[in-house]
Amino acid sequence: MPALILAVDDDQQILKLEKSFFERFGCTVMTAFNGPDALRLASLQPIDVVVLDFEMPDMDGAEVAARMREIRPQALIIMLSGGNIPAHARTLVDGFIAKENFSRSRLLPVIASLGAAAQ
């Protein structure tokens, strides 16, 4: 499953965990602490997967996902959230994982199934 993954979260500890986890599976991982940084990175690199937090300052995950679709329409977008998100936000992403039910081991099957469906 080697891929270029962009992890976006305003929590630095979560980003470190995601980066470490995906690198164990041979993925290259870039991180961004906010939406503007994520969009800048996506405009420079051919991102395969975006793992995106919903609740962030400056731009929420829905706005980032909508703009990401313009920059990298082929990228799979997985949204994480610790709270309820608006229904329209779910329509902007390929998958959703609630943080209260989150385990990093759930990310790989979600990404793998979405990747297979996209092919």
C-alpha positions as CSV (number, residue, x, y, z in Angstrom):
1,M,0.0,0.0,0.0
2,P,2.9,2.5,-0.5
3,A,1.3,5.9,-1.1
4,L,1.9,9.6,-0.4
5,I,-0.3,10.5,2.5
6,L,-1.1,13.9,3.8
7,A,-2.2,14.0,7.4
8,V,-3.9,17.2,8.6
9,D,-4.6,17.9,12.2
10,D,-4.1,20.8,14.6
11,D,-3.0,18.3,17.3
12,Q,0.8,17.7,16.8
13,Q,0.7,14.5,18.9
14,I,-2.0,13.0,16.6
15,L,0.1,13.9,13.5
16,K,3.2,12.2,15.0
17,L,1.2,9.0,15.7
18,E,-0.4,9.0,12.2
19,K,3.0,9.6,10.5
20,S,4.7,6.8,12.5
21,F,1.8,4.4,11.8
22,F,1.7,4.9,8.0
23,E,5.5,4.9,7.6
24,R,5.5,1.4,9.1
25,F,3.6,0.3,6.0
26,G,6.0,1.9,3.6
27,C,4.0,5.1,3.0
28,T,5.5,8.5,2.6
29,V,3.7,10.9,5.0
30,M,3.6,14.7,4.9
31,T,1.9,16.6,7.7
32,A,0.1,19.9,8.0
33,F,-1.2,21.7,11.1
34,N,-3.9,23.6,9.3
35,G,-6.0,23.8,6.2
36,P,-3.9,26.4,4.3
37,D,-0.7,24.5,4.8
38,A,-2.4,21.3,3.7
39,L,-3.7,22.9,0.5
40,R,-0.3,24.4,-0.2
41,L,1.4,21.0,0.1
42,A,-1.3,19.3,-2.0
43,S,-0.7,21.9,-4.8
44,L,3.0,20.9,-4.8
45,Q,2.8,17.1,-4.4
46,P,0.7,14.3,-6.0
47,I,-1.2,13.3,-2.9
48,D,-2.8,9.9,-2.9
49,V,-4.6,10.0,0.5
50,V,-5.6,12.8,2.8
51,V,-6.4,12.0,6.5
52,L,-8.2,15.1,7.7
53,D,-9.4,16.4,11.0
54,F,-12.8,18.2,10.9
55,E,-12.4,20.6,13.8
56,M,-9.4,22.9,13.1
57,P,-8.9,26.7,13.4
58,D,-8.8,28.9,10.3
59,M,-10.5,26.4,8.0
60,D,-12.6,23.4,9.1
61,G,-12.3,20.0,7.5
62,A,-15.3,20.6,5.1
63,E,-13.7,23.6,3.6
64,V,-10.3,21.9,3.3
65,A,-12.0,18.8,1.7
66,A,-13.9,21.0,-0.8
67,R,-10.7,22.9,-1.9
68,M,-8.7,19.6,-1.9
69,R,-11.1,18.2,-4.4
70,E,-10.3,21.1,-6.7
71,I,-6.5,20.6,-6.3
72,R,-6.3,16.8,-6.2
73,P,-9.6,15.3,-7.4
74,Q,-8.2,11.8,-7.5
75,A,-7.0,11.8,-3.8
76,L,-9.0,9.7,-1.3
77,I,-10.1,11.9,1.7
78,I,-10.7,10.3,5.1
79,M,-12.2,12.6,7.7
80,L,-11.7,12.2,11.4
81,S,-13.9,13.9,14.0
82,G,-14.4,13.9,17.7
83,G,-17.9,15.4,17.4
84,N,-20.8,15.6,15.1
85,I,-20.1,17.0,11.7
86,P,-22.7,18.5,9.3
87,A,-24.1,16.1,6.7
88,H,-22.7,18.2,3.8
89,A,-19.2,17.6,5.2
90,R,-19.6,13.9,4.8
91,T,-20.6,14.3,1.2
92,L,-17.2,15.9,0.5
93,V,-15.1,12.9,1.7
94,D,-14.6,9.3,0.7
95,G,-14.7,8.0,4.3
96,F,-15.4,9.1,7.8
97,I,-14.0,7.7,11.1
98,A,-15.3,9.0,14.4
99,K,-12.4,9.7,16.8
100,E,-14.3,8.1,19.7
101,N,-14.2,4.8,17.7
102,F,-10.9,5.6,16.1
103,S,-8.0,3.2,16.0
104,R,-5.2,3.6,13.6
105,S,-5.8,0.0,12.6
106,R,-9.2,1.0,11.1
107,L,-7.5,3.5,8.7
108,L,-5.8,0.9,6.6
109,P,-8.9,-1.2,5.8
110,V,-10.9,2.0,5.0
111,I,-8.2,3.3,2.7
112,A,-7.7,-0.1,1.0
113,S,-11.4,-0.5,0.4
114,L,-11.8,3.0,-1.0
115,G,-8.7,2.5,-3.2
116,A,-10.1,-0.7,-4.6
117,A,-13.5,0.9,-5.3
118,A,-11.8,3.8,-7.1
119,Q,-10.0,1.5,-9.5
